[in-house]
Amino acid sequence: MSWPKNSPQRDTDAAAGFEIADDFSPFKQRNDVFTRAFWDAGVRSKHSDAFFNSYRMEATPRRGAGFSQRDFALRNAAWLVSDVISDRNAATGEREGFQAPIRSDTPVAPDKLEIEDTAEMSAEIKQIAKFFGANLCGITDLDERFLYATRVDTRDMSEAPNTLPESLHTVIVLGHEMDKTLVKTYPSALAGAATGREYSHEASIVMQTAAYIRNLGYEAVASMNDTGLVIPYAIKAGLGEYGRNQMVLTPEYGPRLRFSKILTNMPLTHDVPKRPGFAKFCDICTACADACPVKALPFGAPEFGGENQSAIKGVKKWTSNAEKCFGFWAKLSSDCAICMRVCPFNRDFGKWRNRLWRALALSRFRKLALRLAKVPERLKPDTWWAAFRAR
C-alpha cells in the first residue's frame, strides 16, 4: 500500500484537537531518535552504545539503588517476549514491532464471517482485546497521514518501503497499563521493567487479537511502534488527549499506558475523538517540564514544527527535544519517564478522592485542581524491592 505525500484535512481533525499545516508530510521512521542512534553521529555516542548493550546485560553500570545487576536483570527479563518477536526476522532487516510490522503466523481464513452489525462487531473486538489482556481499546479510520513515509531496514539503517495490504481501512488501538508502583521509581533501571513488561504483554496481545480477526476471514496486521505513529490513532480512537509530556492522557490511567495497534479491513464502527479537558489542564501545568533533568520538554503553548530532525513537522503540538531526552536515557542506560511519574494525572483512579480531583481538573476549576495537586515523592527502588519480597 502506498500513500500520497500529503492528504486533505479530515472531518475529525477539529474533534481530535489536530491542527495540521498544508506543508505537513508523513514522518520517515529513520528519523526517530532511537533509530538515529545507530546511524547519526550527532546522536550516537559511547553512552548510546552502552544503553543498547545494557539490554543484553553487556553493560550494566552499578550506580547504587535502582541500577544494580538485579534491577537490570528484572528489566531485561521483562522485555524478553518482545525481544523474541523483534529478533526473529532480524536477518532480513525487519525488527518486528519496532521497525517493521509483526509478521502474521496465522493465515486469513478463506471463509469470511458475515458481519451484519458493525457496532456489535466492534464491541466484540474490544471484548476480545480485553480478554487477551488489553486495558483499553478504541477503533478509528486508517488515516494515511500518520503512517510512516518509509520504514527502516535494520541491516544498514536505510529507508525501506512501508508496504501494507491494499484493503486496510481501519485501526484498532489497544492500551496497556504500566505498573503504577514501578512507575513511581523512575528514573531507574528497575522502573524500566514496567516498560518492558508492557512491550512483552502488548506483543502477545496484539498478535492474538490480530489472529482472531484473521481466523474470521479478514486481514489484520499486528503493530507496535512500527508502521505508523500510534499516538494520533489513539487520540482519534477516543482514548485520550495529547499532553505536554508527549503522552496520551487517558481518563482511566492518566499517562501510564503503552499503545499498540492492529490495521484491518474488518468492517467496524469507528469511535469518535473525545476532549474532556486534559489539554486545557496542560495549558496551565508545567510539572513535567519543570521536572525534566535536561529541560527537553516545552514550557510554552503548542507550536508548529520542532527543534530537531526527530520532530514531526506540520503539526501544532507540544514538541520535546528528542536529542536531549535520549541523551539522558543513554547516560542512565535505561528509560527515564520522570515526566510520566510527576504528571498530576498519574493517579489511581480507583480511589474516590482521585476521581473527585480528576473531575475538578477537567472542569473550569482546573486552576484550583492544579493548586491542590502535589508532585508525589519518588519511591526508592530499595523500598519497592522490600515490599516485593514481603508479598
C-alpha positions, 0 to 999 in steps of 0.5 A: 500500500502506498500513500500520497505525500500529503492528504486533505484535512479530515472531518475529525481533525477539529474533534481530535484537537489536530491542527495540521499545516498544508506543508505537513508530510508523513514522518520517515521512521529513520528519523526517530531518535532511537533509530538515529542512534545507530546511524547519526553521529550527532546522536550516537555516542559511547553512552548510546552504545552502552544503553543498547548493550545494557539490554543484553546485560553487556553493560550494566553500570552499578550506580547504587539503588535502582541500577544494580545487576538485579534491577537490570536483570528484572528489566531485561527479563521483562522485555524478553517476549518482545525481544523474541518477536523483534529478533526473529526476522532480524536477518532480513532487516525487519525488527518486528514491532519496532521497525517493521510490522509483526509478521502474521503466523496465522493465515486469513481464513478463506471463509469470511464471517458475515458481519451484519452489525458493525457496532456489535462487531466492534464491541466484540473486538474490544471484548476480545482485546480485553480478554487477551489482556488489553486495558483499553481499546478504541477503533478509528479510520486508517488515516494515511497521514500518520503512517510512516513515509518509509520504514527502516531496514535494520541491516544498514539503517536505510529507508525501506518501503512501508508496504501494507495490504491494499484493503486496510481501512481501519485501526484498532488501538489497544492500551496497556497499563504500566505498573503504577508502583514501578512507575513511581521509581523512575528514573531507574533501571528497575522502573524500566521493567514496567516498560518492558513488561508492557512491550512483552504483554502488548506483543502477545496481545496484539498478535492474538487479537490480530489472529482472531480477526484473521481466523474470521476471514479478514486481514489484520496486521499486528503493530507496535511502534512500527508502521505508523505513529500510534499516538494520533490513532489513539487520540482519534480512537477516543482514548485520550488527549495529547499532553505536554509530556508527549503522552496520551492522557487517558481518563482511566490511567492518566499517562501510564499506558503503552499503545499498540495497534492492529490495521484491518479491513474488518468492517467496524464502527469507528469511535469518535475523538473525545476532549474532556479537558486534559489539554486545557489542564496542560495549558496551565501545568508545567510539572513535567517540564519543570521536572525534566533533568535536561529541560527537553520538554516545552514550557510554552503553548503548542507550536508548529514544527520542532527543534530537531530532525526527530520532530514531526513537522506540520503539526501544532503540538507540544514538541520535546527535544528528542536529542536531549531526552535520549541523551539522558536515557543513554547516560542512565542506560535505561528509560527515564519517564520522570515526566510520566511519574510527576504528571498530576494525572498519574493517579489511581483512579480507583480511589474516590478522592482521585476521581473527585480531583480528576473531575475538578481538573477537567472542569473550569476549576482546573486552576484550583485542581492544579493548586491542590495537586502535589508532585508525589515523592519518588519511591526508592527502588530499595523500598519497592524491592522490600515490599516485593519480597514481603508479598 
